[in-house]
Every structure is written in C-alpha cells, then in structure tokens.
Amino acid sequence: MQYRFDDFTLDLDLGELLRGGEAIAVEPRAFAMLCYLVENSDRLIGKDELVEKLWDGRIVSDAAISTVLKTARKALGDSGSEQRYIRTVHGRGFRFVASRTVRATAQVRDTEEPVTLAATGETGQRPTVAVLPFTLIGGSESYSAIADAIPSELIASLSRLRWLKVIARGSSFRFRETERDFAAIGEALGAKYLLTGDVELFDGDLAITVELAECSTGHVIWGDRLSGSIDDVHGIREEIVILVTSALELHVPQHEAQMARLLSPESLDAWSCYHLGLQHMYRFNRADNDLAAGHFARATELDPLFARAHAARSFTSFQSAFLRYGSDRAADIENARRHAERSVSLDPMDPFGNFNFGRAHSHCTTLGLAEGGGIDSTGRLRSKGSSMLQRAITALQRRLSPRLELSKSRGETLALLVIGMISARTVNLSHVASERPGETQIASTYRRHQRFFQHVDLGLDWSAPLVANLLGLVGSWHLALDRTQWQIGGRDVNFLVLAAVTRWFRVPLIWTVIEGPGCSDTEQRIALMQRYLRLFDRSTIKLLLADREFVGVKWIEFLCKNDIPFAIRLREDMRVATEAGHELRLAAHLGRRGRTRFIRGRFANAGAEAPPLTFALKRLRSGDLLAVVSNRPAPAALNAYRKRWAIECLFGDAKTRGLNLEDTRLTCPRKLDLLMGLVALAIAWTARCAITHIWPSAPRRGAHGYFSKSWFRTGFDNLRRLLRTDPLKAVQEWCRIPSRALQMPRVV
C-alpha cells in the first residue's frame, strides 16, 4: 500500500519514505509512528494508543514520545510550530492532517497458491461492496461527523443483507481521498462495488448524494440525492439508509444478471443462474415463471448448498400451484414446501428463505389455494377477503366520476390506479395492475390501465380542484416553481411544476410537460402562471419561490405587472443598476462571510421603465453568494426563500420516498400529464391522511429530538396500512368533503 501527499510517497510494503523518488532515511520508531498516523488520518490518535501500538504498552515518558514525533516531523520537513503534516491537539493526541491519496501496490503471489474469486470480485460469488467515507462539501469541521456517521450506518444496515458481502469500516475508511482510483481500491479491498457519496451543507440545508459504481470499470450503476433541513439530519439519515438498502436490492441483482447474460451458457455458475432467474420471477406469467424455475434448478444443481436458490425454487413452485400454471398442483405444493425447508436448513437467518418457508406451510393448503385468492406485486398471498377493498374502490369511484364527468367504468379505473400506486409504491402500470382485488387476471387489468391512458383526456389542471379541497387550502400559501427531468431509454421526460407549499406538505397543483431536455422558457412559465390565475385568485399567493433557472426580464415584468409576490434566486454574475445609477456585479459586492446587504434597483439589461426591485445579498458560511430578487421587502424575501427547498422534498416524495415516478414507461406528453395528476391526488390523499389521523400531534420524535419520519412518510405509511386493513376508513377522507366543495372555489 502506498500513501501519497504533496511530493512524498509512503510505501508500507517496502518500508520506505520517498520524496521526489529519492528515499529519506527515517529512524524505525519514527517511521512506525508516521505510518500509523497516516493510516488513521481520519481520526485523532491519543498518546495511550501510540504507546500501545509503538512501544507495546511499556511505560514511556512524554519526552520520549516528543522525541520520536520531532524526528518524524523532521523527515517531512515539518516542525512543531508549522505542523503542516502532523498536528498536535494539546491534552488529547495527534493527527495527520495533510490531504493524501492511496494506491494499492501489486503483490507477487505464490504460483502454487490459487487465486480465489472472492479476492478478485469475479462472477460466481456473492457480490462484495465497500462503503467509503462521504465527502463533506460546504460545511465546517463541526459537521464532519455526518460524513462518517452515514456510511457507518449504511455498513451496519447492508451487512444484514444475506446475499451481499460488506467490507468492514476499518478497511474501507482508509480511503478518504477525493480523487479515488476505483480499480485500485477494489483490488485492495477485494470489492466488486463501491458506494460513495457527498454531504452538501447550504445555509442550514442538507443534501446527500450517493453513487454505486463498479470497481473494475468505474461505471456508475445507480445514484440518487436526498435533501432537507440540517435540523432533520437524523430523519434524513434514516431515509438514506432505507433508500440505499432498497436500491442495492434492486440494482445489484440487475447488474449481476446483465453480466451473466454476457457469458456463454456452459460457463454460467450458480450465482449467475440465480440472478438470471430473478429477472423472470416477479413477472407473474407462465412463461417467465417456467424460465425462472429452470435457472434456479440449474443453480441448485451447480451448488446444492445455495440457500437462496432453494428459496427461489420454492417461490416459483408456489406461484405455479397458486396460479395453476402446471398440470400437477400437488407436486408443485410439495416442491414449494421441500425447497423452503431446505433453504431454511442451509441458512436459518435468510429472510427470503423464511418468507417462503412461512408461506408454504401456512397458505398452500388453507387460505390461498383452497379459496382461490391472488398474489400481489410483492409476492404476498392475498385471499378472497379483499371485498372490502373493492367496496372502497367503488366508493372512491362514486366520489370522483361525477366531478370528472367519467363513466362508471373509467371512474373505477381511475380509482384503481390511485389506490394501486399507493399500495404498490410505484407508478409502473404492470405492478399497479397486480394490486387489483378479486380474481381478475393481472394482464387484463394491465390492458385496462393502458386503455385508460390511451383514450381518456381530462384536460388541463383537472386535478387542481380535487387537490386544493382535499388539502383544505384556505387563505394564501407559498408556491414553488421548479423542474425535474429524467430519461426513459433515449427519451427525456421533463416537467415544469408549480407546487403548493404548506408548513408540512408540498403538493403539485399545475404543471406542464416540456418537449426535450433543458430549461423552460419565459413563455412556458408565463403560461403556467396564467393557468394558475384562472383557477385561483392572485391573493392566494403568499410568495412565489424559484431558483436561478427561472430568471428573465420579461418573466419578472410579468410577475410585477400582475402583482405576484416573488423571491427568486440570482446567479452571482448578474449585474444590477442601483437607484443611484451605479451598475455593479453581485459577486463582487460582498466580501467577507456572513455579511448581508440589501439593494434597491433593477436589472442592468432592463429598460428605465422596468419596475423597481429589491435585491438581498448574503455571503454564506461556505463562501457562496445567496442573491435573491423580490418585489417585496428584501429581509422577508430572503428569509422566506428557505422554503424553496420544500419542492426538492416534493420530487423526493413523488420519486424514491413514495411513488417512484421514474418507474413509468410512458413518454407521450398527454399521458405523462395525466399520470402527474394521479400522482398529485395520491400525494394530497397522503397529506390528508396524516392530518386526520395524526394531527394535532406531530410524528414521533426519537431520542435525538428529531422526527423519526417525515410528515409525508408518516401519512404515506399510515395510508398504505389502512388500504390493507381498513380501506373504507382510508377512503373516508374523500367522503368528508361535501360534493359542492369539489367545485373549485376562488379563494379571496
């Protein structure tokens, strides 16, 4: 292992300290101290620990330690006064503070010693992942613990996945450098995948970005971002752990299956066959179930001790018996039991094996197969006792059909879609179709959903009246304007969204689908706001919040002309003409951090007739400039701009934390517009559920004093529980709104 800092190279394998390629003579104990400090540069090393490691616990005076420390510093050209490399924290210990990079050195192996696949991360073994310490961006040293605490919690959580190997914290946390050689780190740790991340701090707001990459190629397999207030850091930590764990459960097997497809059939091993089978197991049709069963059977032939492959064989046998795919149901039932028992005997701690064991013994001959139930999108058995859910769907259909002028059949389909999205936690129509109660074939329901999107056109802003009344919006509220974009194959999906922001919730009201990638233009923003004003009175807008993308002279003039209060962030290079006639650049107007200044004027490229504006400038602790333009008093606008982060949470609610909007395969703008309306109804229903069943008490706080769950997740989980246990109670939130309230009021 080699550590490099400035022009020094510390080679642990050769026991050398090099500077510019030339070896430096260092006394052995000083060299040992330097090695130990460099290897553990992520933490403070106490004197007692140094004595234990370097002097084997013998009694050593402080003078002896100081002498060795001075020798180590001298070898680096450092001193006790400068402390450029080794810093002394009086009364506590020492720390190596220079930025370093790590490089794994090639080692010559004994030719008689075989190279194991576990060490090289090749196909055929459980995949190995290493979680590296996250990089702190924009925060002070006082927040550095966050960048270590989150990956530490991820390591503990991922280690519970029985199919995945996780490198220990003490090994992976040695690689702290920002410019990382993934291939070298993977070789050094014996890892196939690396999980890295950034922790960004921005004026009291926290954003965490995570990426999963393959070591050998450096290709990013999956990535996501989570943001919120620094005050809710513990809630965000919990959400990021759940997000990463569920993402690895999905993306690592998919990637393993993609790699297995590149291999010839005769070279497939048990692990590759298992992952190929997983790609067919959850499609719930005869052909895919047979393919999956074949792959799993091959996996158990190659490795009879492969517990998960036996559990998967139990899953496919149960599915075959339950849905009557095979001609011999008794044999399928027996296979489901036998393979489940074999899986649990091989690995008693595997949750997938225990799930199949419990289902095979509890339901094969009683509830499910005897009464003709169904299997939901997660593989859970569902019996005929789902008539209550059907009654709830009918109740919701009766509530929505008259307002939206839909036939009974299409109104029922809309209710099925909204309830199915919430139950399945996805907008993917094939998964939503499997949530329908009763004995209707999943494929039939799926085609029904497709026809709904193909033929139904509810027009612009059809969901806004329902959302406003379901939320009980009165008086005025904040609006947030933002854009979200992702790709489906080679097609870009691009939404411009205007959302209502309350204290606890954020729900989309008006939106438009932008053709192609990139930012919105002024005409699109003006058209979006005009649609809002046709539905709501201008007085309902407490303040419009938007980011740097949404700046333009004509756009600002439109807002001022219609007396719409706004607070919009500006780029640092914007030029402003003050009332005194001076022209200045925003970035050059503030010097030291923490300083705030307010200016009245107009944009430099606007005419003399342009309305006067207020500009609020603040230099953040990170050194970045926060510049906000408003037609309201600058201090209030600067303070209110913090609420703009709520729309980032909205996109998280619609995506990874809730309905997984990016799972859709729709690309037609009209169908996407209809889909977003359904998502808005689901989010508003979640908000209403939280308000009814939890208000006025807040979600439970943990021992750390923060919410253990966000308001959205609290309402979302509660609503999903009600849809499983008491669906009629869940639909009561719609029934409490009188019919006349479903007509859109103009709130004044």
Secondary structure, 3 states (H helix, E strand, C coil): CEEEECCEEEECCCCEEEECCEEECCCHHHHHHHHHHHHCCCCCECHHHHHHHHCCCCCCCHHHHHHHHHHHHHHCCCCCCCCCCEEEECCCEEEECCCCEEECCCCCCCCCCCCCHHHHCCCCCCCEEEECCCEEECCCHHHHHHHHHHHHHHHHHHCCCCCCEECCHHHHCCCCCCCCCHHHHHHHHCCCEEEEEEEEEECCEEEEEEEEEECCCCCEEEEEEEEEEHHHHHHHHHHHHHHHHHHHHHHHHHHHHHHHHCCCHHHCCHHHHHHHHHHHHCCCCHHHHHHHHHHHHHHHHHCCCCHHHHHHHHHHHHHHHHCCCCCCHHHHHHHHHHHHHHHHHHCCCCHHHHHHHHHHHHHHHHHHHHHCCEECCCCCEECCCCHHHHHHHHHHHHHHHHHHCCCHHHHHHHHHHHHHHHHHCCCCHHHHHCCCCCCCCHHHHHHHHHHHHHHCCCCCCCCHHHHHHHHCCCCCEEEEEEEEEEEECCEEEEEEEEEEECCCCEEEEEEEECCCCCCCCHHHHHHHHHHHHHHCCHHHEEEEEECCCCCCHHHHHHHHHCCCCEEEEECCCCEEEECCCCEEEHHHCCCCCCCEEEEEEEECCCCCCCCCEEEEEEECCCCCEEEEEECCCHHHHHHHHHHHHHHHHHHHHHCCCCCCHHHCCCCCHHHHHHHHHHHHHHHHHHHHHHHHHCCCCCCCECCCCCECCCHHHHHHHHHHHHHHHCHHHHHHHHHCCCHHHHCCCCCC
